[in-house]
Amino acid sequence: MITITLPDGAQRQFAEPISVAGVAASIGPGLAKSALAGRVDGQLVDSSFVIQSDAQLAIVTDKDADGLELIRHSTAHLLAYAVKELFPDAQVTIGPVIENGFYYDFSYKRPFTPEDLTAIEARMAELAKKDETVVRRVLPRDEAVAHFKALGEHYKAEIIGGIPADQDVSLYREGGFEDLCRGPHVPSTGKLKHFKLMKVAGAYWRGDHRNEMLQRIYGTAWATKDDLQKYLLMLEEAEKRDHRKLGRELDLFHIDDHAPGVVFWHPKGWSVWQSVEQYMRQVYRDNGYQEVKGPQLLDQSLWEKTGHWDKYRDNMFTTESEKRDYALKPMNCPGHILIFKQGIKSYRDLPLRYGEFGQCHRNEPTGGLHGIMRVRGFTQDDGHIFCTEDMILDECVTYTTLLQKVYADFGFTDILYKVATRPQARIGSDDIWDKAEHALMESLRRSGVEFVIAPGDGAFYGPKIEYTLKDALGRQWQCGTMQVDFSMAERLDAEYVAEDSSRRHPVMLHRAIVGSLERFIGILIEQHAGALPAWLAPTQAVVACITDSQADFAQEVVKTLQKQGVRASADLRNEKITYKIREHSMQKVPFILVVGDKEKANGTVAVRARGNQDLGVMPLSAFISKLSDVIATKA
């Protein structure tokens, strides 16, 4: 007898080996219909997988995260199936699952058009309705290579050729299409009902620009029609909030081909930048950080000592002068260590907190650049805390509290916490890594927050906490970080005098709250759909006169506001007041002050708040008081 133990502890016995689908059917017709796959002793397998001995089994349906991933993976195969049906000369390459969907790369003689995508999607729906069974088979590697070569699928043959010769490979067939894949997959194409193709983009074969440019078709797939519609609506809203679009409309910044990956800030955009930077500068002052400034160019030998050269040199901009090699800094850490090393430091000086708005450069590939979210030149609110091992826990707890307050001030209250642990390629002993990982996890426990573990995702010099924001559309943005580093200070011979007069290397905590200011401002623009809170808005108030006779009064109001530190301007144009109000509303100005003859005579202003709110007529002093409260509370 074979005993199958289900997740709730219930057991079922069978006289002979049985498939996952068979177990599901024995439980009930509803589960048999919804079963997509199974987890047998923790391993994800096809529903056709036959269980030969006693095992733990969880049936996977579309309500499970595994089930949704299976749907997306299988829909990628369905996409390739449809493309081959419509364009037999196209060659298929790879088609993985990605966040919210999937893609598949194709080699084809001409670019796919929007009309092609429509036709492909329609053919996918036809193939899904056929409900063709998905069948797995296993071949020796060389036989699989010959099989795909015979089909003219040279990319697939190349992929399989990279697999060790003594290994078998699995193939999955649905109807007339067969693909290389480890699986598992849904049992039949009829399980794939809710999908949409999104766009076509270019992608180099194997990610190497020296190889052929392929065509990458992106798609999304969901378990239910409602989930698909919600996602498409979210994308529609995200398009309205796109920081690149709003950056143009609100005259905040632009990107220019004369400096790819670097931002040109316009006056309004630079005002937003300064609001963020000055706020963070105050955070530095209020929390014991000393602001420093390091150079842009540092000798290559320094990057070699820290270990960055081996890890990041392909992404570093380099130059040469007087037979010395330099690199533009991609991060600020080594510079802060060199500042720490100037003069003798005592244990009494620790923790020593340095902060810098450090401009960094990374040679990101052109295809990866995205507005101001992913650039080559950026500025970080970078901080480094030099401390003893005993101080790590308290510093991390204090930092998490600080970060939570900063994010709340910017309008983010939903934060995800992740601890990224040691990667395979790392420096430092296991004992050091044990201490560092324990300190980070314990700090989050003391902060009273839940967190997940990301095995192997730490930096090469230490583990880290990643702080991820959820925005108004539910999208996630990883911004803040706290990294524990026992190694870099030692590599650069940084020391302090301990209480027993010995020389010791400080522990270095690498931390950033907003991360790249460029990226964070892009996130803010999209979070608030361009309608930035009054304390961040480039123009906080516009004073608009109804006729020319109030122009002098409007200018007096603006001067009074500016003396109070308000970013205000006057609209004295010979236009109808309704036109002025509409235009400044479209520019998302928080407050519009209208002045006519009555307001001029009484020294008052008629106040309209963003969102078409009429706040009525009030003395200018009352408005200034109201605005001051809004700014102070960051409402």
N, C-alpha and C positions, 0 to 999 in steps of 0.2 A: 504493500500500500504506500501511496505517496501522500504526505500530509502537507497541505498548503495553509500557512498562517497568514491571515489578513491583518491590515493595520489596526483594527479594533480588537485584535486578539482572538477573534473567532477562527476556527479551524475547519477545513474541509478535506476529506480523504477521497482518493481516487485509486482505482485498481491498477491503472497503467499510466504511462506518461501522458500529459495533457497540455494543450496549448494555453497561453494566456487568455485567448478568446474563448476557449472552452471553459475555463474557470469562470469567466464573466458570464457566460451563458448559463452556467449552473446556478449562479446567484439570482439571475432574473433577466427577462427579455429587455428591460430598460437599460440595464448595464451592458448587456451584450451589444445593443445598438450604439451606445455612446462610447464604448471602449475604443481607444486609439492605440494604446500600447500598454506596457506594464513595467513595473520595477521589480525585478527578481533579485532578492538579496542585495538590493541597493543599485543594481545595474539596470539601466533603461534598455528595454528590448522591444522588438516588434510584437504585435498581438499574435502573430503566427508562431512565435517562439515556443518550443516545446519544453516543458519542465520535466526533467528526468528523475528528480529526487526531491526529498523534503526541502521546502524553501519558504522564505518570507515573500509575499506578493502584495503589491499595491497596483490596482487597476488605474491607468491614467486616462482621464477624459479631457474634454475641452475646457473644463472648469479648473484644471491644474495648469501651473506655469509650464510644466513639461509638455502638456498637451498643446498649449498655444505655440510653443517653439516647434513642435512636430508639424503643426499645421503650416507654419511659415516655411519650414524647411521643405516640406512636401510641395507647397505652392511654388517654391523656386524651381523644383523639378517640373511641375506642371507648366510653368513659363517656358522652360527650355523645350519641353515637348511641343508646345504650341508654336514656338519659333521654328523648330525643325519641320513642322507640318507646313507652315506657310512659306518658309525660306529654306529649302532643303540644302542649299549651299552654305548656309551659316554653320560655323563651327562653335561648339559649346566649350566653355573652359571651367569656371568655378561659379558656384551659386550658394553662398552662405546666408545664414540668418543674421540679421542686424537688429538694432533696437527698433521696435515697432514694425518690423517687416523683413525684407530680404532683397537681394539683388542677384543678377546673373550676368556674367560677362560673355560677350559673343564676338567672334571675328566674322565680319561680313564685308562684302565688296563696296557697299555704300552706306551712308548714315541712315539709321532708322528715323522715320518721320513721326509726327504726332498721329497721322492717319494709320501708320503701321502699328503704333501702340494700341489704338482703338481696335484694330483687327486682331491683334494678338490677344488682347483681353477677351474679346468675343469668342475666339477659338478656345481659350482656356475654359470659359464657361461651358462651351459645348463638350469638351473633353471631360470636365467634371461631372456633367450630367450623365455621361456614359457609365459612371461608377465602375471604372475598370479596376480590377484587383491589382494591387502593388505587390510584386513578387520579388523576393531576394534570392540570389544565387551567389556562389563563391567560386572563383577561378584562381589557379596559380598565376603569379604576377606576369610571367612571360606570355601565357596564353591570353591574359587580359590585354596586354600591350598589342598582341597580334590582332585581337578582336577589334579594338578601336582603330587601329591602323587600317584594317580592312573596310571600316565604315568611313574612312577619310577624316576621322576625328584625331588630328595630330596633336592637339593640345592635351586631350585626355591621355593619349599614349605617352606623351612626355611626362605628365603628372605621375602616371603609374610607373614609368621607368625609373622614377626617383625613389620608389619603394624597394626595400631590400629584396633580393631575388628569392630568398627562401620563404617569403611571406605570401599568403593568399590575399586576395582582395575581394570585396563584396560589391555586387552590382544590383541595382534595383530596376525592374522593368514595369512599365505601365503601358498597356496597349503596344504600339509600335515603337516606343521610345525606351532606351535603356541607358542608365547613367551610373557612373562610378560613385559610390557613397558608402560610408561606414554605417549610415542609418542611425537609429531606426526611422521608419516612416509610418504614416497613417495606413490603415489596411486597404483603402481604396480611394479613388479620386473623388468619389461622391461625398467624402468628408470635407472637401474643399469648396466652400460656398461663398465666403465673404472676403473678397479681395479686390484690389484695384492697382493698376499700374500707374506710377507717379511721374516718372521722367526718364530721360536718357542722358548719360554723361560719359565722358571719356575716362579710360583707365588703362594704364600700361600693363602689359602682361607681366605677371609676377611683381608688379609695383616698380619696375625698373624702366626709367625713361629711355634707355637704349633699346628697349624692346618695342614690339608693335603696339600701337594704340588700339585698344579694344573698345567695344561699346557696352556700357554697363546700364542695364535696365533695372530701375528700382521699382519695388512694389510694396504694398502693405497687405496684411492678411489678419483676420480676426476670427474669433470663435462665433460671434453672433453679428447679425446685421446691425443691431443697435450699437455694438462696440465699434464697428466700422464707421457708422455715421458720426458717432461722437468724435472719433479720431479725425475724420475729414473736416468736421466743423472746427475742431481745435486748430487744424492746419490753416483753415481759412482765416481764423482769428489771428493766428501767428503771422500770417502774411500781412495782415493789416498793421501788426505791431512790429514788423521787420525793422530793425534799427537802421538798416541802410536806407530804406525808403523814408523813414521818419527823419533821418539825419539830413536828407536832401530837403524835405518839405519844411523842416524847422530851421534849416540853415545852420546846422551844428558842426558839420565836418565833411570832408570828402577824402577819397583815396585817389591817387593820381599815378598813372603809368610811369611817370618820371621817378617815382619812389615807391615801387610795389611793396605792399606790406607795411607801410608807414602811414600814419594818419596826419592829415592837414586839418588842424583845428581852427574853426571860424570863431569870431568873437563870442557868439552865444554858446557854442560848444565848449570853448575854453572857460567860460564862466561856470558851466556845470563842472568841468574838471576841477577848477579852483575850489568850488564848494565841497567837492568830495575830498580833495587833498587837504584843505584847511581843517575840515572836520577830523580827518584821520590824524593830522598834525596835533590837534588838541587831544585826541585819544592818546597819542604818544606822551604828551606833557602830563596828562592826568594819571598816567599809569607807570611812571618811573622810567620811561625810555629817554635816552639821550640821542638826539638826531645827529647823524653823521652823513658824510658824502664821500664816496669813493670814486676813483678814476674809471673812465670807460675802457681804456686800453691797459692790459696787463700782460706781462711777459709769458710766453708759452710755457716756460719752465714751471711757473707757479701752478698752471692748470695740470701739468704732468704730476706734480707733487700731490695735489688734492685728489687725483684720480679722474677728474672731469675730462681730461684730454682723451683718455681711452674710451670713455663712454659717449662723449658729446661732440667730438671734434668735427664730425660730418655736418653738424648744425651750427658750427661756430664760424663767424666771419674773422678772417685773419689778414694780417698785413705785415710788412717788413720795413724796417728802418735801420740804417747803419749796421746791417748784417745781424740784426736781432729780430726774432720772430715774436709777434704780438697777436693777441686775440681780443676782439670786442667782447666784453663780459656777457655771458648768457645768464649769469646769476651773480648775486652780490656777496655770497658767503666768504670767499677768500679775502676780499677786501676788508671785511669786518674783522677777520682774524688778524690781519696786518695792523689794523688800528689798535686792537686789543694788545698786541705785542709791544706797543710803544710805552715804555716805562714799566716799572715793577708793579704787579698787581698782587694784592693780598686777598686772603679768604674773606677779610672784612669788606672788600669791594664787591663781593658777589652776593646776590646775582647782579650782574652788569648787563643792562639791556640797551642794545643799540637799535635804532630804527633809521631807515633810509627810504626815500622815494627814489629808488635806484633805477636808472634807465638801462635796460638790457636789450640785447639783440640775439636773435636765433634765426638761422637760415632755414626757415620753414619752406617746404616745397610749394611752388606756385599753386598747385591744385588744392592745397590745404588751407590757403588764405581765405578768410571770410569776414568781410567788412572790418569792423574794429574788434571783433570777437577773437580772431586768430590772425596775428600780425607778426612781422619780423622785428619791429622795434616797439618796445612796450616799457611801461614803468610799473614797478611793484611797490606795494607798501611793505617792504621787506624788513623783517626784524630778526635779530639774533640775541639770544639770552645765553650768557656765559655763566655757568653755575656749577655747583658740586653735585655729586650723585644724589645726595640726600635732599637736594632742593627740587629735583625734577618733578616729583608728584605735585607739590604745592604750586609750582609754576604752571603746570599743565591745567590744574583745576581752575586757577585764577584766570588763565587765558581763555578757557572755554566760556566762563561767565562773561568776560569782556566781549568776546566774539558774539555771543548771543545778544548782548545789548546793542552792539553796532549794527548787526543785521536787522534787529527790530526797528532801529531808527531809520533804516533805509526801506522799511516796509516788508521785511521777510521774517516770518515767525516759524515757518515749517522747515526744520533743519534735519538732515540725515547725517548720521555719524558712522564712519567706517575706519577700522584699524587695518592698515596695510602692513603685512608682516614680511619677514626676510625673503629676499629673492635668492635664486641659486647663485647668481654672480654678485658677490658682496665682499666687503672688507670688514675686518673685525672678527673676534672670536664668538663662538656660540654663547658663551657665558655673558658677554656684553649684550648680545642681541636678546637674550633671555631677560636681562634687567630692563632693557629699553622697552621691549614689548609689554612686559608686566606693568611698568610705570604708566604707559599710555592707556592700557585697558583699565587699570585701577583708577586713573584720573577720571575717566568717563563714568565709571561706576559711582564715584564720589560726587560727580556732577548730576547724578540721578537721571541719566539719559540711556536709552537703549542704543546698541551699536551692533554692527556686523563685522565679521572678519573677512579680509580679502587676502588669502594666502599668497605669498610671493610677490605682492604688488608694492612692497616697500622700496625706498631708494637704495642705491648700492651701499650707502654709508649708514643707513639707519631706518627703522620703521617709522610710520607716520600715522597721524589721524587726518582723515580727509573730511572736511565739513562741506556738505552739499545743500544748496538752497533749492526749495521748490517754489516756482513762481506762480503767478495768477492762473496760468494755463496748465499747471501741474508738471511743467517741464523741470528737469533737474540740471543744476549748474554747480559743478564742483569749484569752489572758490578758496576757502580757507584751508590752511594746513598747519600741522604742528609735527615737527620731525625731531627725533632724539638722535644725536650724533656723538658717539664716543671717540671717533677716529680722526676727523678733519683737523681739529685743533692740535692733536698729537702729530699729525703729518707735517704741520707747519710750525712745530716747536713752540706752540703757545703754552705758557705756564703761569701759575700763580703760586704764591708762597702760602703753604697750608699752616694750620694752627701749630703743628709740630715743627715748623720751619723747613719742612721738606718742599721740594718743587713738584708740583702736580699739574697734570693737564686738565683744563676745565671740560665739563660736558657742554656741548653746544646745542641749543634748541633753535632750530630754524622755524620761523613762523611767519605767516602772512594771513591777513584777515580778508581783504577784498581781492588779493592777488594782483593780477594785471589791472591797473586802473582803466585802461582802454576797454578791456573785456567787461569789467564790472559796470562801466557806464553804458555799454551796449545792453547788458542785462537789465539795468535800471530803465533804459528807454523802452525796452520791450515789456518789462513788468508793468510799467505805468502807461503803456500805449502812448508814450510821448508826453503825457500830462504829468510832468514831474511835480512832486510836492513843492509847496511854495518855498521851502527853505533851500531847494535845489534848483528851482526854475531859473533860467537865465534872465528872464524879465519877470519880476514878481508883480508889478503893477504897471498898467498903461493908463495915462490920463488923457481922455479924449474930449475935446471941446465940441459943442453942437454947432457953433458958428465962430467966425473970426473974432467976434467981440469978446469971447472968453479966452482967447489964446494967451494973453498975458497972465491971466489967473491960472490957467493950466500949467504954464511954465513955473509959476511960483509954487504950485502944489508939488510939481516934480522936484524942484530944488529942496523943498522941505523934506520930502520923502528921502531923497538921496542923502541929506544931512543926517538922517536917522539910520542910514546904512541900507536902505531899501534900493533894490535894483529896479529903477523906474524910468519910464520914458514918456514923452508927450506925443500925441497924434494930433497935429494941427492942420492936417490936410483939408482942403475944401471938398469934402465928401459928406454924404449923408451919414448921420450918426449910426443908423442901422447897418450901413456898409462897414463902418469902422468896427462896430461890435462884432459883426460876423467874421471879419478878417482876423481880429485878435483872438476870437474864440477858436478859430481854426488853427491859430498858432499856439493854442493851449496855454494862454497867459492866465495865471490863477485869478487875478483881480483886474477888472476894468472899471475905472472911475470916470463917470460921465459928469461934465460940468456945463451948465447952461447959465442963463442970466440969473436965475433964482439962486443957484448954488454960489455963483460969484458974489452976489449981494450978501448972502448969509455966511460965507466962508465955509460952506459944506461941500460934500461930494455925494453923488448917487453911485452906490457900489453894486457891481454885478460880479458874483463869484463864478468860477468855472462850472460848467454844467448848467448854464442858464438860470442861476439862482439870483433872484433880486433881493439884495439885503437891505434895500431902502436907502434913504438919505440920512447922512450922519455928519457930525463935525469931523474935520480931518484928523484931529487928535484922537477921536474915538476909533477911526479906521486904523491909525498907526498903532494904537494899543491892541486892537484885534489882530492885526497882522503880526505884531511882535509876539503875541501869545501863540499864534499858529506856527511861527518859525521856531520859537523856543521849545515848543512841545513836539515839533516835527510832525504835526498832524497832517 
